[in-house]
Amino acid sequence: MAKKDLISGKLWETYSNNVIERMNHPSYFGEISQKEAEKKNRRLVVADWGAESCGDAVRLFWLVDTKEDRIIKARFKTFGCGTAIASSDVMAELCTGKTVDEALKITNLDVERALRDREDEAAIPPQKMHCSVMAYDVIKKAASLYKGVEMEDLEEEEIVCECARVSLKTVKDVIKINDLKTVEEITRYTKAGAFCGSCIRPGGHEKRKYYLEDILAEVRGEIDRESIRERADATDFKEMSPIAQYKAVEEIFEEKIKPILHRDGGDVEIMDIIKEGETSVVLIRYLGGCATCAAAGTGTLSMIQHALEEAIGRNIIVRMT
């Protein structure tokens, strides 16, 4: 059946011919019975996985040679769309002949690339990439059943982008190493967010633990704070400009002081930094629980003073307004 005979030509032109072929004629569709496993003296593994984003579900069958932990046969069944059928078919093919540990290294990008007609043309439109995400997850489920462990125990790193299998550490490292400033740059360097887009910000196909926008903001904050620390180390505090002094003091409050106060429902605000001879005076105002705390002018003030002296030196004092 020609692409243009199905719904609309434009829609189907976004899929590769390989995807269409596997939708209509999957090679690995079917199941493996316990009877077959016993006859061949192999272990049968049956794993189920579902995609919350679209209701698709896939069942993966492995016939495993336990002497080598090698998958000698793989089959699948799915309650899913055409993309889920095609990606599951490729997934089963990629598993066949591999050891269980080797199968765990198959990524969703491997599945997508195997579905391409040409190396430089995507096989699946970005909004349907989440269907092939099931491939890696059901492999991980099957491996966990085979090994007798939880799925989480097989995940060495926290994954941010399921489509491209990009880890949290990779995203953070790429931002730091290349001084990235936009999500678009992260995508260009890592492919994270290039497909279904769920990992970019809340509101995508699936709810994620981490989003690229939040990771970028967090790492950029770390970079900025590190830059302030480096400037503070290289320059005597009293020689800094007023703005630089304020930022350096603010950094100390954010990292060392406020977290302690927040535990008891308190907070503090820097009102000003003034000069009294050779001494810098940090004027503060307590907020929340600290505003009515009896220890605010004694123990708490002493803690703040100590934190500032430790980071900046003794020519600085803190005073309540």
ABEGO torsion letter per residue (X at the ends): XBAAABGBAAAAAABBAAAAAAAABBAABEBBBAAAAAAAGBBBBBBBBBBAAAGBBBBBBBBBBAAAGBBABBBBBBBBBAAAAAAAAAAAAAABGBBAAAAAABBAAAAAAAABABAABBABBAAAAAAAAAAAAAAAAAAAAAAGBBAAAABABBBABAAAGBBAAAAAAAAAAAGBABAAAAAAAAGBGABAGAAABBGBABBBABBAAAAAAAAAAAAAAAAAAAAAAABBAAABBAAAAAAAAAAAAAAAAAAAAAAAGBBBBBABBBBBEABBBBBBBBBEAAAABAAAABAAAAAAAAAAAAAAEAABBBBBX
